C-alpha cells in the first residue's frame, strides 16, 4: 500500500515523538537506578518511617515500579511493625494509586498515541484497533489488573490498561484495590515476623 505524502509526514512526526518518549523513559529509569545506587531512595523512605501515614503513602508511590519496589517493600514492612497493617495498606495503596496514575497517563495519553500513529499501514491499524472491540475490550483490563496485583512490574499491567484505552475513572479503583492487597499482604507478613 503506497503512502501519501501527508501519511509519510505524519509517520515521521510520530516516529520522532516515539523516540522522544523512549528517551524520557530511559532517563527516568537511569535517574531511578542512580537514586537506588546512591542510597537516596532508601534515605527518603527511612526518613518518612517515623510518620507512618506519610511514610506509607510515599513508599506506596515507589511500590509501583520494578526499579523501586524492593526498597518500598522494605519501608512498608518496617512501618507495619508500629502501625496497623490495614492502615499501612490503605495509605500505601493510595500512594501506589497516585504513582500508577502518573505512569498510566503517560502510557495511555502519550506513548500509546505515538505507537498508534506509527501504524499507518492499514493492516497494522487493524491489529492495534482490535483491543477496542469485543471480548478483548473486557479481557485486557482484567489481565492488566491481575498483572498489577501480581509480583510482575506494574508498568506491564498499566501498559495493558493503557493500550486497551481503559478510562482513568476505572483504572483508579483497580490499581488501588490491587496495590492495597499486595501491600496488605506484605504488612501482615512483616507484622507477624
C-alpha positions in Angstrom: 0.0 0.0 0.0 1.5 3.3 -1.1 1.5 6.1 1.5 0.5 9.6 0.6 2.8 12.5 1.3 0.7 13.5 4.3 0.7 10.0 5.7 4.5 9.9 5.4 4.9 13.2 7.1 2.6 12.1 10.0 4.5 8.8 10.2 7.9 10.6 10.6 6.4 13.1 13.1 5.1 10.2 15.2 8.4 8.3 15.0 10.1 11.4 16.4 7.6 11.5 19.2 8.1 7.8 19.9 11.9 8.3 20.1 11.3 11.3 22.5 9.0 9.1 24.7 11.6 6.3 24.7 14.4 8.8 25.7 12.1 10.1 28.6 11.5 6.5 29.8 15.2 5.7 29.6 16.1 8.9 31.5 13.5 8.1 34.2 15.0 4.6 34.5 18.5 5.9 34.7 17.6 8.5 37.4 15.8 5.9 39.4 18.7 3.5 39.2 21.1 6.3 40.3 18.8 7.1 43.3 18.8 3.5 44.3 22.5 3.1 43.9 23.4 6.2 45.8 21.0 5.1 48.6 19.0 8.3 48.3 15.7 6.5 47.8 16.4 4.4 51.0 17.2 7.6 52.9 14.0 9.3 51.8 11.9 6.2 52.7 13.6 5.7 56.1 13.2 9.5 56.9 9.5 9.1 56.5 9.1 5.9 58.5 8.5 7.9 61.7 5.4 9.5 60.2 3.7 6.2 59.4 0.9 7.5 57.2 3.2 9.8 55.1 5.8 7.1 55.0 3.3 4.5 53.8 2.0 6.9 51.2 5.5 7.8 49.8 6.6 4.1 49.9 3.4 3.3 48.1 4.3 5.7 45.3 7.6 3.9 44.9 5.9 0.5 45.2 4.6 0.8 41.6 7.9 0.5 39.7 10.1 -2.6 39.2 13.1 -0.4 40.0 11.9 0.9 43.3 9.7 -1.9 44.6 12.4 -3.6 46.8 13.2 -0.5 49.0 9.5 0.5 49.1 8.5 -3.0 50.3 11.2 -2.9 53.0 9.9 0.5 54.1 6.3 -0.7 54.2 7.4 -3.8 56.2 9.2 -1.6 58.7 6.3 0.7 59.1 3.9 -2.2 59.7 5.8 -3.1 62.9 4.5 0.1 64.5 1.2 0.7 62.6 -1.8 -1.5 61.9 -1.4 -3.5 58.7 -4.7 -2.2 57.2 -3.6 1.5 57.7 -0.3 0.8 56.0 -2.2 -0.8 53.2 -4.7 2.0 52.8 -2.1 4.8 52.8 0.4 2.7 50.7 -2.4 1.8 48.3 -3.3 5.5 47.9 0.3 6.3 47.2 0.6 3.4 44.7 -2.6 4.6 43.0 -1.0 8.0 42.5 2.2 6.5 41.2 0.3 4.3 38.8 -1.9 7.2 37.7 1.2 9.1 36.6 2.6 6.1 34.7 -0.9 5.3 33.2 -1.5 8.8 31.9 1.9 8.8 30.3 1.4 5.4 28.7 -2.2 6.0 27.6 -2.1 9.6 26.5 1.4 9.9 25.1 3.1 6.6 24.4 0.1 4.7 23.1 -0.9 7.5 20.8 2.6 7.7 19.3 2.7 3.9 18.8 -0.7 4.0 17.1 0.4 7.0 14.9 3.3 4.9 13.6 1.0 2.2 12.4 0.0 4.0 9.2 -0.1 0.8 7.2 -3.8 -0.3 7.2 -3.2 -3.9 8.5 -1.3 -2.7 11.5 -4.0 -0.2 12.3 -6.5 -3.1 12.4 -4.3 -5.1 14.8 -3.8 -2.1 17.2 -7.5 -1.2 17.0 -8.6 -4.7 17.7 -8.4 -4.4 21.6 -11.1 -1.8 21.5 -13.8 -4.3 20.4 -15.5 -7.4 21.6 -14.2 -9.8 24.3 -10.7 -8.2 24.3 -12.2 -4.9 25.4 -13.3 -6.7 28.6 -10.5 -9.2 28.9 -7.5 -6.8 28.6 -8.4 -4.7 31.6 -8.8 -7.8 33.7 -5.4 -9.1 32.6 -3.9 -5.7 33.4 -5.4 -5.7 36.9 -4.1 -9.2 37.5 -0.6 -8.1 36.4 -0.8 -5.1 38.8 -1.8 -7.5 41.7 1.0 -10.0 40.8 4.7 -9.6 41.6 5.2 -8.6 37.9 6.0 -4.9 37.4 3.0 -2.5 37.4 4.3 -1.0 34.2 3.2 -4.1 32.3 -0.3 -4.0 33.7 -0.6 -0.3 33.2 0.6 -0.7 29.6 -2.1 -3.3 29.0 -4.7 -0.9 30.6 -3.4 2.0 28.5 -3.4 0.2 25.2 -6.9 -1.1 26.0 -8.0 2.5 26.5 -9.3 1.9 30.0 -10.8 5.1 31.3 -9.0 6.7 34.3 -12.2 6.5 36.3 -12.0 2.7 36.1 -8.2 2.5 36.4 -8.0 4.3 39.8 -10.1 1.8 41.8 -8.5 -1.1 40.0 -4.9 0.0 40.9 -5.9 1.0 44.4 -7.5 -2.4 45.2 -4.7 -4.4 43.6 -1.9 -2.5 45.3 -3.9 -2.4 48.6 -4.0 -6.2 48.5 -0.3 -6.5 47.7 0.8 -4.0 50.4 -1.6 -5.6 53.0 0.0 -9.0 52.4 3.4 -7.5 52.9 2.3 -5.6 56.1 0.6 -8.7 57.6 3.7 -10.9 57.0 6.0 -8.3 58.3 3.9 -7.6 61.4 4.0 -11.3 62.4 7.7 -11.7 62.0 
